[in-house]
Amino acid sequence: MRDIYLCALFVLVSTLVFVFNRKLEHLTIEEVDEKATKATEKLNTLEDEYKSIQQKLDSQDAKMAAASSQATAAQALLDTSTMD
């Protein structure tokens, strides 16, 4: 009985080693490098899009601040002209 278990264990380990070895053969360095390059390109694209959106938001914030200060100045002008 022990021999059967050892034989089954040997077959199982041999099969796992064979499958693992085949998977490693298919995953070459070039494929790993290609996947890493694609991921890096996607990350760079996302960073560029984020910077673009951030610049638009900053520009709109500046426009809103300018409009707010103009509105405050206009209100102050109206207040002083109605008091006269």
PDB file as gemmi writes it, atoms N, CA and C in Angstrom:
CRYST1    1.000    1.000    1.000  90.00  90.00  90.00 P 1                      
ATOM      1  N   MET A   1       0.826  -1.191   0.000  1.00  0.00           N  
ATOM      2  CA  MET A   1       0.000   0.000   0.000  1.00  0.00           C  
ATOM      3  C   MET A   1       0.873   1.259   0.000  1.00  0.00           C  
ATOM      4  N   ARG A   2       1.944   1.199   0.768  1.00  0.00           N  
ATOM      5  CA  ARG A   2       2.847   2.339   0.842  1.00  0.00           C  
ATOM      6  C   ARG A   2       3.477   2.614  -0.522  1.00  0.00           C  
ATOM      7  N   ASP A   3       3.800   1.547  -1.236  1.00  0.00           N  
ATOM      8  CA  ASP A   3       4.388   1.703  -2.569  1.00  0.00           C  
ATOM      9  C   ASP A   3       3.423   2.405  -3.520  1.00  0.00           C  
ATOM     10  N   ILE A   4       2.141   2.115  -3.395  1.00  0.00           N  
ATOM     11  CA  ILE A   4       1.133   2.747  -4.257  1.00  0.00           C  
ATOM     12  C   ILE A   4       1.066   4.243  -3.955  1.00  0.00           C  
ATOM     13  N   TYR A   5       1.073   4.599  -2.674  1.00  0.00           N  
ATOM     14  CA  TYR A   5       1.046   6.012  -2.303  1.00  0.00           C  
ATOM     15  C   TYR A   5       2.293   6.746  -2.809  1.00  0.00           C  
ATOM     16  N   LEU A   6       3.450   6.134  -2.651  1.00  0.00           N  
ATOM     17  CA  LEU A   6       4.685   6.755  -3.125  1.00  0.00           C  
ATOM     18  C   LEU A   6       4.680   6.911  -4.641  1.00  0.00           C  
ATOM     19  N   CYS A   7       4.170   5.911  -5.331  1.00  0.00           N  
ATOM     20  CA  CYS A   7       4.090   5.976  -6.792  1.00  0.00           C  
ATOM     21  C   CYS A   7       3.127   7.085  -7.222  1.00  0.00           C  
ATOM     22  N   ALA A   8       1.980   7.179  -6.553  1.00  0.00           N  
ATOM     23  CA  ALA A   8       1.000   8.218  -6.878  1.00  0.00           C  
ATOM     24  C   ALA A   8       1.583   9.599  -6.586  1.00  0.00           C  
ATOM     25  N   LEU A   9       2.306   9.719  -5.472  1.00  0.00           N  
ATOM     26  CA  LEU A   9       2.938  10.986  -5.126  1.00  0.00           C  
ATOM     27  C   LEU A   9       3.994  11.365  -6.162  1.00  0.00           C  
ATOM     28  N   PHE A  10       4.767  10.394  -6.597  1.00  0.00           N  
ATOM     29  CA  PHE A  10       5.779  10.645  -7.623  1.00  0.00           C  
ATOM     30  C   PHE A  10       5.139  11.117  -8.929  1.00  0.00           C  
ATOM     31  N   VAL A  11       4.049  10.467  -9.330  1.00  0.00           N  
ATOM     32  CA  VAL A  11       3.351  10.853 -10.560  1.00  0.00           C  
ATOM     33  C   VAL A  11       2.790  12.270 -10.425  1.00  0.00           C  
ATOM     34  N   LEU A  12       2.219  12.569  -9.284  1.00  0.00           N  
ATOM     35  CA  LEU A  12       1.651  13.893  -9.061  1.00  0.00           C  
ATOM     36  C   LEU A  12       2.734  14.971  -9.105  1.00  0.00           C  
ATOM     37  N   VAL A  13       3.829  14.755  -8.414  1.00  0.00           N  
ATOM     38  CA  VAL A  13       4.920  15.730  -8.400  1.00  0.00           C  
ATOM     39  C   VAL A  13       5.525  15.868  -9.793  1.00  0.00           C  
ATOM     40  N   SER A  14       5.699  14.780 -10.490  1.00  0.00           N  
ATOM     41  CA  SER A  14       6.246  14.833 -11.848  1.00  0.00           C  
ATOM     42  C   SER A  14       5.335  15.626 -12.771  1.00  0.00           C  
ATOM     43  N   THR A  15       4.036  15.422 -12.639  1.00  0.00           N  
ATOM     44  CA  THR A  15       3.071  16.159 -13.464  1.00  0.00           C  
ATOM     45  C   THR A  15       3.129  17.648 -13.158  1.00  0.00           C  
ATOM     46  N   LEU A  16       3.188  17.992 -11.880  1.00  0.00           N  
ATOM     47  CA  LEU A  16       3.272  19.401 -11.503  1.00  0.00           C  
ATOM     48  C   LEU A  16       4.551  20.052 -12.025  1.00  0.00           C  
ATOM     49  N   VAL A  17       5.656  19.357 -11.929  1.00  0.00           N  
ATOM     50  CA  VAL A  17       6.925  19.888 -12.431  1.00  0.00           C  
ATOM     51  C   VAL A  17       6.855  20.076 -13.938  1.00  0.00           C  
ATOM     52  N   PHE A  18       6.281  19.115 -14.637  1.00  0.00           N  
ATOM     53  CA  PHE A  18       6.150  19.213 -16.090  1.00  0.00           C  
ATOM     54  C   PHE A  18       5.289  20.409 -16.485  1.00  0.00           C  
ATOM     55  N   VAL A  19       4.143  20.556 -15.837  1.00  0.00           N  
ATOM     56  CA  VAL A  19       3.233  21.666 -16.154  1.00  0.00           C  
ATOM     57  C   VAL A  19       3.895  22.999 -15.830  1.00  0.00           C  
ATOM     58  N   PHE A  20       4.537  23.099 -14.690  1.00  0.00           N  
ATOM     59  CA  PHE A  20       5.202  24.339 -14.298  1.00  0.00           C  
ATOM     60  C   PHE A  20       6.314  24.689 -15.281  1.00  0.00           C  
ATOM     61  N   ASN A  21       7.066  23.695 -15.695  1.00  0.00           N  
ATOM     62  CA  ASN A  21       8.149  23.917 -16.651  1.00  0.00           C  
ATOM     63  C   ASN A  21       7.601  24.409 -17.987  1.00  0.00           C  
ATOM     64  N   ARG A  22       6.492  23.841 -18.431  1.00  0.00           N  
ATOM     65  CA  ARG A  22       5.871  24.274 -19.698  1.00  0.00           C  
ATOM     66  C   ARG A  22       5.382  25.718 -19.598  1.00  0.00           C  
ATOM     67  N   LYS A  23       4.814  26.077 -18.462  1.00  0.00           N  
ATOM     68  CA  LYS A  23       4.333  27.453 -18.285  1.00  0.00           C  
ATOM     69  C   LYS A  23       5.504  28.426 -18.323  1.00  0.00           C  
ATOM     70  N   LEU A  24       6.625  28.072 -17.714  1.00  0.00           N  
ATOM     71  CA  LEU A  24       7.795  28.941 -17.724  1.00  0.00           C  
ATOM     72  C   LEU A  24       8.354  29.106 -19.126  1.00  0.00           C  
ATOM     73  N   GLU A  25       8.296  28.047 -19.930  1.00  0.00           N  
ATOM     74  CA  GLU A  25       8.785  28.139 -21.296  1.00  0.00           C  
ATOM     75  C   GLU A  25       7.965  29.135 -22.102  1.00  0.00           C  
ATOM     76  N   HIS A  26       6.667  29.165 -21.855  1.00  0.00           N  
ATOM     77  CA  HIS A  26       5.795  30.042 -22.629  1.00  0.00           C  
ATOM     78  C   HIS A  26       5.915  31.497 -22.194  1.00  0.00           C  
ATOM     79  N   LEU A  27       6.319  31.716 -20.988  1.00  0.00           N  
ATOM     80  CA  LEU A  27       6.430  33.076 -20.476  1.00  0.00           C  
ATOM     81  C   LEU A  27       7.882  33.532 -20.620  1.00  0.00           C  
ATOM     82  N   THR A  28       8.209  34.046 -21.780  1.00  0.00           N  
ATOM     83  CA  THR A  28       9.580  34.455 -22.046  1.00  0.00           C  
ATOM     84  C   THR A  28       9.834  35.842 -21.468  1.00  0.00           C  
ATOM     85  N   ILE A  29      11.081  36.214 -21.467  1.00  0.00           N  
ATOM     86  CA  ILE A  29      11.470  37.523 -20.953  1.00  0.00           C  
ATOM     87  C   ILE A  29      10.852  38.627 -21.800  1.00  0.00           C  
ATOM     88  N   GLU A  30      10.791  38.407 -23.108  1.00  0.00           N  
ATOM     89  CA  GLU A  30      10.213  39.416 -23.993  1.00  0.00           C  
ATOM     90  C   GLU A  30       8.744  39.647 -23.673  1.00  0.00           C  
ATOM     91  N   GLU A  31       8.018  38.569 -23.380  1.00  0.00           N  
ATOM     92  CA  GLU A  31       6.597  38.706 -23.051  1.00  0.00           C  
ATOM     93  C   GLU A  31       6.413  39.469 -21.741  1.00  0.00           C  
ATOM     94  N   VAL A  32       7.250  39.163 -20.772  1.00  0.00           N  
ATOM     95  CA  VAL A  32       7.173  39.872 -19.495  1.00  0.00           C  
ATOM     96  C   VAL A  32       7.497  41.347 -19.705  1.00  0.00           C  
ATOM     97  N   ASP A  33       8.522  41.627 -20.504  1.00  0.00           N  
ATOM     98  CA  ASP A  33       8.899  43.008 -20.793  1.00  0.00           C  
ATOM     99  C   ASP A  33       7.783  43.728 -21.545  1.00  0.00           C  
ATOM    100  N   GLU A  34       7.146  43.034 -22.478  1.00  0.00           N  
ATOM    101  CA  GLU A  34       6.042  43.629 -23.238  1.00  0.00           C  
ATOM    102  C   GLU A  34       4.866  43.968 -22.324  1.00  0.00           C  
ATOM    103  N   LYS A  35       4.543  43.061 -21.419  1.00  0.00           N  
ATOM    104  CA  LYS A  35       3.452  43.324 -20.477  1.00  0.00           C  
ATOM    105  C   LYS A  35       3.791  44.502 -19.568  1.00  0.00           C  
ATOM    106  N   ALA A  36       5.020  44.561 -19.116  1.00  0.00           N  
ATOM    107  CA  ALA A  36       5.437  45.672 -18.253  1.00  0.00           C  
ATOM    108  C   ALA A  36       5.410  46.988 -19.019  1.00  0.00           C  
ATOM    109  N   THR A  37       5.821  46.955 -20.283  1.00  0.00           N  
ATOM    110  CA  THR A  37       5.804  48.168 -21.106  1.00  0.00           C  
ATOM    111  C   THR A  37       4.383  48.654 -21.318  1.00  0.00           C  
ATOM    112  N   LYS A  38       3.467  47.729 -21.595  1.00  0.00           N  
ATOM    113  CA  LYS A  38       2.064  48.115 -21.785  1.00  0.00           C  
ATOM    114  C   LYS A  38       1.494  48.732 -20.510  1.00  0.00           C  
ATOM    115  N   ALA A  39       1.809  48.136 -19.381  1.00  0.00           N  
ATOM    116  CA  ALA A  39       1.318  48.669 -18.107  1.00  0.00           C  
ATOM    117  C   ALA A  39       1.904  50.055 -17.845  1.00  0.00           C  
ATOM    118  N   THR A  40       3.173  50.238 -18.162  1.00  0.00           N  
ATOM    119  CA  THR A  40       3.813  51.538 -17.968  1.00  0.00           C  
ATOM    120  C   THR A  40       3.194  52.586 -18.880  1.00  0.00           C  
ATOM    121  N   GLU A  41       2.914  52.200 -20.133  1.00  0.00           N  
ATOM    122  CA  GLU A  41       2.285  53.138 -21.069  1.00  0.00           C  
ATOM    123  C   GLU A  41       0.893  53.540 -20.586  1.00  0.00           C  
ATOM    124  N   LYS A  42       0.134  52.580 -20.082  1.00  0.00           N  
ATOM    125  CA  LYS A  42      -1.197  52.895 -19.553  1.00  0.00           C  
ATOM    126  C   LYS A  42      -1.090  53.844 -18.367  1.00  0.00           C  
ATOM    127  N   LEU A  43      -0.127  53.585 -17.495  1.00  0.00           N  
ATOM    128  CA  LEU A  43       0.075  54.445 -16.329  1.00  0.00           C  
ATOM    129  C   LEU A  43       0.468  55.858 -16.753  1.00  0.00           C  
ATOM    130  N   ASN A  44       1.351  55.967 -17.740  1.00  0.00           N  
ATOM    131  CA  ASN A  44       1.755  57.288 -18.231  1.00  0.00           C  
ATOM    132  C   ASN A  44       0.574  58.025 -18.850  1.00  0.00           C  
ATOM    133  N   THR A  45      -0.270  57.303 -19.588  1.00  0.00           N  
ATOM    134  CA  THR A  45      -1.455  57.915 -20.186  1.00  0.00           C  
ATOM    135  C   THR A  45      -2.389  58.432 -19.106  1.00  0.00           C  
ATOM    136  N   LEU A  46      -2.603  57.635 -18.079  1.00  0.00           N  
ATOM    137  CA  LEU A  46      -3.467  58.067 -16.981  1.00  0.00           C  
ATOM    138  C   LEU A  46      -2.894  59.278 -16.254  1.00  0.00           C  
ATOM    139  N   GLU A  47      -1.583  59.286 -16.052  1.00  0.00           N  
ATOM    140  CA  GLU A  47      -0.951  60.434 -15.398  1.00  0.00           C  
ATOM    141  C   GLU A  47      -1.107  61.697 -16.240  1.00  0.00           C  
ATOM    142  N   ASP A  48      -0.946  61.564 -17.564  1.00  0.00           N  
ATOM    143  CA  ASP A  48      -1.111  62.721 -18.447  1.00  0.00           C  
ATOM    144  C   ASP A  48      -2.543  63.234 -18.421  1.00  0.00           C  
ATOM    145  N   GLU A  49      -3.502  62.309 -18.440  1.00  0.00           N  
ATOM    146  CA  GLU A  49      -4.909  62.710 -18.374  1.00  0.00           C  
ATOM    147  C   GLU A  49      -5.211  63.404 -17.047  1.00  0.00           C  
ATOM    148  N   TYR A  50      -4.651  62.892 -15.969  1.00  0.00           N  
ATOM    149  CA  TYR A  50      -4.857  63.504 -14.653  1.00  0.00           C  
ATOM    150  C   TYR A  50      -4.289  64.925 -14.627  1.00  0.00           C  
ATOM    151  N   LYS A  51      -3.080  65.092 -15.175  1.00  0.00           N  
ATOM    152  CA  LYS A  51      -2.467  66.426 -15.201  1.00  0.00           C  
ATOM    153  C   LYS A  51      -3.311  67.393 -16.025  1.00  0.00           C  
ATOM    154  N   SER A  52      -3.842  66.917 -17.143  1.00  0.00           N  
ATOM    155  CA  SER A  52      -4.682  67.762 -17.993  1.00  0.00           C  
ATOM    156  C   SER A  52      -5.945  68.192 -17.257  1.00  0.00           C  
ATOM    157  N   ILE A  53      -6.578  67.252 -16.595  1.00  0.00           N  
ATOM    158  CA  ILE A  53      -7.796  67.568 -15.832  1.00  0.00           C  
ATOM    159  C   ILE A  53      -7.472  68.516 -14.687  1.00  0.00           C  
ATOM    160  N   GLN A  54      -6.344  68.287 -14.019  1.00  0.00           N  
ATOM    161  CA  GLN A  54      -5.942  69.156 -12.911  1.00  0.00           C  
ATOM    162  C   GLN A  54      -5.691  70.580 -13.397  1.00  0.00           C  
ATOM    163  N   GLN A  55      -5.068  70.720 -14.569  1.00  0.00           N  
ATOM    164  CA  GLN A  55      -4.831  72.054 -15.122  1.00  0.00           C  
ATOM    165  C   GLN A  55      -6.148  72.747 -15.455  1.00  0.00           C  
ATOM    166  N   LYS A  56      -7.095  72.000 -16.012  1.00  0.00           N  
ATOM    167  CA  LYS A  56      -8.407  72.579 -16.320  1.00  0.00           C  
ATOM    168  C   LYS A  56      -9.104  73.037 -15.046  1.00  0.00           C  
ATOM    169  N   LEU A  57      -9.033  72.211 -14.005  1.00  0.00           N  
ATOM    170  CA  LEU A  57      -9.654  72.589 -12.735  1.00  0.00           C  
ATOM    171  C   LEU A  57      -8.987  73.822 -12.129  1.00  0.00           C  
ATOM    172  N   ASP A  58      -7.669  73.866 -12.185  1.00  0.00           N  
ATOM    173  CA  ASP A  58      -6.958  75.031 -11.659  1.00  0.00           C  
ATOM    174  C   ASP A  58      -7.331  76.291 -12.436  1.00  0.00           C  
ATOM    175  N   SER A  59      -7.444  76.152 -13.750  1.00  0.00           N  
ATOM    176  CA  SER A  59      -7.830  77.291 -14.587  1.00  0.00           C  
ATOM    177  C   SER A  59      -9.236  77.765 -14.244  1.00  0.00           C  
ATOM    178  N   GLN A  60     -10.142  76.816 -14.061  1.00  0.00           N  
ATOM    179  CA  GLN A  60     -11.513  77.188 -13.711  1.00  0.00           C  
ATOM    180  C   GLN A  60     -11.582  77.795 -12.314  1.00  0.00           C  
ATOM    181  N   ASP A  61     -10.777  77.285 -11.395  1.00  0.00           N  
ATOM    182  CA  ASP A  61     -10.731  77.880 -10.052  1.00  0.00           C  
ATOM    183  C   ASP A  61     -10.240  79.323 -10.120  1.00  0.00           C  
ATOM    184  N   ALA A  62      -9.236  79.568 -10.947  1.00  0.00           N  
ATOM    185  CA  ALA A  62      -8.719  80.930 -11.097  1.00  0.00           C  
ATOM    186  C   ALA A  62      -9.785  81.841 -11.708  1.00  0.00           C  
ATOM    187  N   LYS A  63     -10.499  81.321 -12.698  1.00  0.00           N  
ATOM    188  CA  LYS A  63     -11.572  82.116 -13.318  1.00  0.00           C  
ATOM    189  C   LYS A  63     -12.677  82.417 -12.309  1.00  0.00           C  
ATOM    190  N   MET A  64     -13.013  81.433 -11.491  1.00  0.00           N  
ATOM    191  CA  MET A  64     -14.052  81.639 -10.474  1.00  0.00           C  
ATOM    192  C   MET A  64     -13.600  82.660  -9.435  1.00  0.00           C  
ATOM    193  N   ALA A  65     -12.337  82.612  -9.053  1.00  0.00           N  
ATOM    194  CA  ALA A  65     -11.815  83.580  -8.084  1.00  0.00           C  
ATOM    195  C   ALA A  65     -11.840  84.985  -8.673  1.00  0.00           C  
ATOM    196  N   ALA A  66     -11.463  85.106  -9.952  1.00  0.00           N  
ATOM    197  CA  ALA A  66     -11.491  86.422 -10.601  1.00  0.00           C  
ATOM    198  C   ALA A  66     -12.920  86.934 -10.711  1.00  0.00           C  
ATOM    199  N   ALA A  67     -13.842  86.054 -11.078  1.00  0.00           N  
ATOM    200  CA  ALA A  67     -15.244  86.463 -11.189  1.00  0.00           C  
ATOM    201  C   ALA A  67     -15.798  86.861  -9.829  1.00  0.00           C  
ATOM    202  N   SER A  68     -15.404  86.141  -8.794  1.00  0.00           N  
ATOM    203  CA  SER A  68     -15.866  86.460  -7.448  1.00  0.00           C  
ATOM    204  C   SER A  68     -15.348  87.823  -6.999  1.00  0.00           C  
ATOM    205  N   SER A  69     -14.075  88.095  -7.268  1.00  0.00           N  
ATOM    206  CA  SER A  69     -13.530  89.398  -6.867  1.00  0.00           C  
ATOM    207  C   SER A  69     -14.165  90.526  -7.673  1.00  0.00           C  
ATOM    208  N   GLN A  70     -14.461  90.270  -8.948  1.00  0.00           N  
ATOM    209  CA  GLN A  70     -15.141  91.287  -9.759  1.00  0.00           C  
ATOM    210  C   GLN A  70     -16.555  91.527  -9.245  1.00  0.00           C  
ATOM    211  N   ALA A  71     -17.226  90.449  -8.858  1.00  0.00           N  
ATOM    212  CA  ALA A  71     -18.581  90.597  -8.315  1.00  0.00           C  
ATOM    213  C   ALA A  71     -18.548  91.367  -7.003  1.00  0.00           C  
ATOM    214  N   THR A  72     -17.550  91.101  -6.175  1.00  0.00           N  
ATOM    215  CA  THR A  72     -17.414  91.824  -4.910  1.00  0.00           C  
ATOM    216  C   THR A  72     -17.145  93.306  -5.167  1.00  0.00           C  
ATOM    217  N   ALA A  73     -16.280  93.583  -6.132  1.00  0.00           N  
ATOM    218  CA  ALA A  73     -15.980  94.980  -6.465  1.00  0.00           C  
ATOM    219  C   ALA A  73     -17.211  95.675  -7.030  1.00  0.00           C  
ATOM    220  N   ALA A  74     -17.958  94.982  -7.867  1.00  0.00           N  
ATOM    221  CA  ALA A  74     -19.174  95.566  -8.438  1.00  0.00           C  
ATOM    222  C   ALA A  74     -20.206  95.833  -7.350  1.00  0.00           C  
ATOM    223  N   GLN A  75     -20.327  94.903  -6.417  1.00  0.00           N  
ATOM    224  CA  GLN A  75     -21.280  95.089  -5.319  1.00  0.00           C  
ATOM    225  C   GLN A  75     -20.868  96.266  -4.446  1.00  0.00           C  
ATOM    226  N   ALA A  76     -19.575  96.392  -4.198  1.00  0.00           N  
ATOM    227  CA  ALA A  76     -19.084  97.522  -3.403  1.00  0.00           C  
ATOM    228  C   ALA A  76     -19.341  98.835  -4.127  1.00  0.00           C  
ATOM    229  N   LEU A  77     -19.152  98.840  -5.443  1.00  0.00           N  
ATOM    230  CA  LEU A  77     -19.421 100.038  -6.228  1.00  0.00           C  
ATOM    231  C   LEU A  77     -20.900 100.400  -6.180  1.00  0.00           C  
ATOM    232  N   LEU A  78     -21.759  99.383  -6.287  1.00  0.00           N  
ATOM    233  CA  LEU A  78     -23.201  99.632  -6.204  1.00  0.00           C  
ATOM    234  C   LEU A  78     -23.588 100.154  -4.828  1.00  0.00           C  
ATOM    235  N   ASP A  79     -22.987  99.581  -3.801  1.00  0.00           N  
ATOM    236  CA  ASP A  79     -23.305 100.014  -2.437  1.00  0.00           C  
ATOM    237  C   ASP A  79     -22.883 101.464  -2.207  1.00  0.00           C  
ATOM    238  N   THR A  80     -21.715 101.844  -2.708  1.00  0.00           N  
ATOM    239  CA  THR A  80     -21.255 103.222  -2.504  1.00  0.00           C  
ATOM    240  C   THR A  80     -22.043 104.200  -3.358  1.00  0.00           C  
ATOM    241  N   SER A  81     -22.474 103.784  -4.541  1.00  0.00           N  
ATOM    242  CA  SER A  81     -23.224 104.711  -5.395  1.00  0.00           C  
ATOM    243  C   SER A  81     -24.647 104.909  -4.884  1.00  0.00           C  
ATOM    244  N   THR A  82     -25.218 103.928  -4.211  1.00  0.00           N  
ATOM    245  CA  THR A  82     -26.567 104.094  -3.663  1.00  0.00           C  
ATOM    246  C   THR A  82     -26.549 104.908  -2.387  1.00  0.00           C  
ATOM    247  N   MET A  83     -25.422 104.954  -1.695  1.00  0.00           N  
ATOM    248  CA  MET A  83     -25.327 105.732  -0.466  1.00  0.00           C  
ATOM    249  C   MET A  83     -25.190 107.214  -0.761  1.00  0.00           C  
ATOM    250  N   ASP A  84     -24.690 107.560  -1.924  1.00  0.00           N  
ATOM    251  CA  ASP A  84     -24.494 108.975  -2.259  1.00  0.00           C  
ATOM    252  C   ASP A  84     -25.766 109.602  -2.601  1.00  0.00           C  
TER     253      ASP A  84                                                      
END                                                                             
